[in-house]
Amino acid sequence: MKRIALATLLLSGAYTGFAQCDKKVTLSASKTEYLDAAGSVQKSEDETTSIQISKDSLVITPSSAPAPMTGPITSQTCNWTTAYKEGKSVIKAKLSDGNNVMNLTLTIEGKDGKVNVVATIDEMPDQQIRVAVDSFKEQS
């Protein structure tokens, strides 16, 4: 009986983690940090950034950019024990700002209720962009 209960609990947890990948969410941040390959902060800017994630597309809108970066998600994994508080998602996408196309890996990680997003652009492997998420909103 304990094994059945444990298996049911594990399967429902796995389904919940998977189901979160299918939901449309918006993450908002107010500070952007630019990191070098070693992870050291090179520059920090106070700017509002919105990250909209759906099942098949990604939209990143920094307030300092003239246009949002949008594109299809090419792969996505997620494992959240508590939605956007404890866990991790890795999203790969092909984004365009209207002029340039870039391959991006977005890692969203939550620990102790704090969520950070780190973006790595394949074409610029020595630079990463990190934002601390201020708010998370699930869209219907």
Residue pairs with C-beta under 8 A, 6 or more apart in sequence:
13 81
16 80
17 78
17 79
17 80
17 81
17 87
18 78
20 78
20 80
20 83
20 84
20 89
21 55
21 76
21 77
21 78
21 89
22 55
23 55
23 138
23 139
24 52
24 53
24 54
24 55
24 138
24 139
24 140
25 52
25 53
25 84
25 136
25 137
25 138
25 139
26 50
26 51
26 52
26 53
26 136
26 137
26 139
27 50
27 51
27 53
27 84
27 108
27 115
27 117
27 133
27 135
27 136
28 48
28 49
28 50
28 51
28 133
28 134
28 135
28 136
28 137
29 48
29 49
29 51
29 117
29 131
29 132
29 133
29 134
30 46
30 47
30 48
30 49
30 134
31 44
31 45
31 46
31 47
31 131
31 132
32 44
32 45
32 47
32 49
32 62
32 129
32 130
32 131
33 41
33 43
33 44
33 45
33 129
33 130
33 131
34 41
34 42
34 43
34 44
34 45
34 127
34 128
34 129
35 41
35 42
35 118
35 127
35 128
35 129
35 130
36 42
36 126
36 127
36 128
37 125
37 126
37 127
37 128
39 128
42 127
45 64
47 62
47 63
47 64
48 62
48 63
49 60
49 61
49 62
49 63
49 131
50 59
50 60
50 61
51 58
51 59
51 60
51 61
51 106
51 117
51 131
52 58
52 59
52 60
52 61
52 139
53 73
53 91
54 73
55 73
56 72
56 73
57 70
57 71
57 72
57 73
57 93
58 70
58 71
58 72
58 73
58 91
58 93
58 95
58 104
58 106
59 68
59 69
59 70
60 68
60 69
60 70
60 95
60 119
61 68
61 69
65 97
66 97
67 97
67 98
68 97
69 95
69 96
69 97
69 102
69 104
70 95
70 96
71 93
71 94
71 95
71 96
71 101
72 93
72 94
73 91
73 92
73 93
74 92
74 93
74 94
75 91
75 92
76 89
76 90
76 91
76 92
77 89
77 90
78 87
78 88
78 89
78 90
79 87
79 88
79 89
80 86
80 87
80 88
80 89
80 110
81 87
82 110
83 136
83 138
84 108
84 110
84 115
84 133
84 136
85 110
85 113
85 115
86 110
86 111
86 112
86 113
87 109
87 110
88 107
88 108
88 109
88 110
89 106
89 107
89 108
89 109
90 105
90 106
90 107
90 108
91 105
91 106
91 107
91 108
92 103
92 104
92 105
92 106
93 103
93 104
93 106
94 101
94 102
94 103
94 104
95 101
95 102
95 103
95 104
96 102
102 121
102 122
102 123
103 121
103 122
103 123
104 119
104 120
104 121
104 122
105 119
105 120
105 122
106 117
106 118
106 119
107 117
107 118
107 119
107 120
108 115
108 116
108 117
108 133
109 115
109 116
109 118
110 116
114 132
114 133
115 132
115 133
115 136
116 130
116 131
116 132
116 133
117 130
117 131
117 133
118 128
118 129
118 130
119 128
119 129
119 130
120 128
121 127
